[in-house]
Amino acid sequence: MLQTLQSADGSNDRPTDEFDYASLDRYIDSLTDKRGALIPVLHKAQSLFGYLPVEVQSHIALKLDIPSAKVFGVVTFYSFFTMKKKGEYKVDICLGTACFVRGAQKIADALCRELNIKVGEVSEDGLFSLDALRCVGACGLAPVVSVNGKVYGRVTEDDVKSIVEEQMVKDGERR
Amino acid sequence: MITVTLNNAVVEVEEGSTILDAARKSEVHIPTLCYLNLHDIGMVNQVGTCRVCVVEIDGRRNLAPACSTVVTEGMVIRTNTPRSIMARRKVVELLLSNHPKDCLVCERNRKCELQSLAADLNVRENKYEGRKRQTPIDDSSRSLIRNLDKCVLCRRCETMCNVVQTVGVYSTVHRGFETIMGAAYDMPMSETVCTFCGQCVSVCPTAALTQVSDMSHVWQAISDKEKVVIVQTAPAVRAALGEEFGLPPGERVTGKMVAALRRIGCDHVYDTDFAADLTIMEEANELIKRVTEGGPLPILTSCCPAWVKFIEHQFPELLDIPSSCKSPHEMFGAIAKTYLAKKLNVDPRKMVVVSIMPCVAKKYEAAREELAKDSLANVDYVLSTRELASMIREAGIRFVNLPDEDFDPIMGDSSGAGVIFGATGGVIEAAVRTAASWLTGENITDVDFTQLRGMKGLREATVKIGDLELKIGIASGLGNARTLLENIRDGKADYHAIEIMACPGGCVAGGGQPYYGNDREIIKKRAEAIYAEDKGKPVRLSHENEEIKKLYAEFLEKPGSHIAHELLHTEFSKRELV
């Protein structure tokens, strides 16, 4: 089952023991009331692991003592939650109304060309992923792109290259 | 009390009642679809999603759903105004916009709540041709078929599975138009924790959830001159089959059922109740052994395959306590293909054992690998009560006019104890009758252990046998089974014996029985029919069944013998809790 949820290049093929649940479990154990805690727990898990694959969902289901169907239902309902592993640099382009009317689609197309992936995909080296968002609440800065939470406002097509390169440089320095 | 005006009549209802409650109290019919209230088993689906039950309330701009709007003092309600009638019709027209509408060839034809609703509300054209869902049909299991294109998202199955049965297979998954009642990770049913109890099928208003059909296989076996078709009928079937032919609920049709099976073309018609007596021989023997020789206790009955799968998934640490006995129809199959084959001088490989069951889990059970001998399955096909009714209709048999006929000898006789297996508490009562007789050394005369009967989902009772006080727990419905098992696991209960049935009320309310809608009185009447059949039997103790005595004398030696173990007992194994 897990196989079908991974990207075609197999780059998400992480072994089971790579998920370190210690931190997640500490968070769950610290909750005074586990009922109704599913959404915060999913947020925590996604912030820790970057995505919510089947095995993480099953772990949460067992830990919260709720059916895994319920967990899956919530994960598939909210677009924030993802079952696909994201790139190390998670690039989001807002396609909400304000950004859209100020040309966000062109920015999205430029990002696709620059990163050589489609919206919703991960680059082959696992470095970048690109997703579309609906409104990040910064309409005054439209159109907006964010990379790992850092927001770039009033983005033009010309800016796209430098935004991507900035991350590449940072990545080079880090390695 | 709250006073409201409903269609110009004054109605008094209790505080907290809904408009629908008030309407039902005053014999006003408001159509419903998603709403289902079987409150005595905790099945209350009151999600207000379908909007079929909308009514007008004076002073409110919008129509209100009657099922989930609580009445307030002085409320003026109109249920049959042109506006509400048109709104209901529109709701159904919209529900039909993405429905396959293949009613003529649908399994629920004439028994579909959506179809009846469309007829009642005078839907006369396909007004809106919407986008259709195209979800692959899930026929991965041996018991259930899910065709989500026919799902109206009423969420009854989810309430039944999650709240009543606490199994939690279903949830609404995905979003918007893609929303389906799905399993975790979109897994096929065969890979989920589903117990195949079939209660979701019982409450599904359409054919989104149906049973796997084995009718064509059975027809084929009947027409094959090489094959000898051996059929057996479970106790709960005779108490419900008549309903399919317009007979009142609770009318026993044992004799007509036997006659119908012969006319369909079955070569031999036997009774699973005979095998129920056989189960008691083995189970009472095991009970006495475990009570007198120090455990393990409690002993759990193992007749119900859905409950067995439940414990395998949910409580693998307790797998040493269920009785090792196979379920009665599997015992029947094992004996049919050995003892009976010899008696009838038939090659067991040419035998086709067909079980008529009130159950869909029995279909999955029959395919369990360990329930076969020398690569011959104990039971070849399982038909539900509904399927048998279909075959009787197909064959053009006028069921209500049939004479009463008797089961065939050798494996057709049963005691009253074998009959009551069909109602919750019946298996353990049957076991107690025999265990008490064996422990005291003489047959008990008062065989009615009424403290073990009833429709309450979770019960306990004490039975005194000589100096021994036998503590018994009884659960029907898997949510109640969970409570019972948690108490055992946590050391909070010290029962000697426990009976668990997956379906609330026992097999009479099985997932393969005629649909009973929202009328649990029907279930009570079926149970009463079972106890009435027991009362009328000349022999009411399993071990006094002459055919059973003969079976042990000629073949099985004694309960718990080596050959009995080989043929009649089985084992259970841990399953994943995904």
Interface residues (C-beta under 8 A of the other chain):
Chain A: M1 L5 V54 Q57 S58 A61 L62 I66 P67 S68 A69 K70 V71 F72 G73 T76 F77 S79
Chain B: N162 V167 G168 V169 Y170 S171 T172 V173 H174 R175 G182 A183 A184 Y185 D186 M187 E191 T192 V193 L577 V578
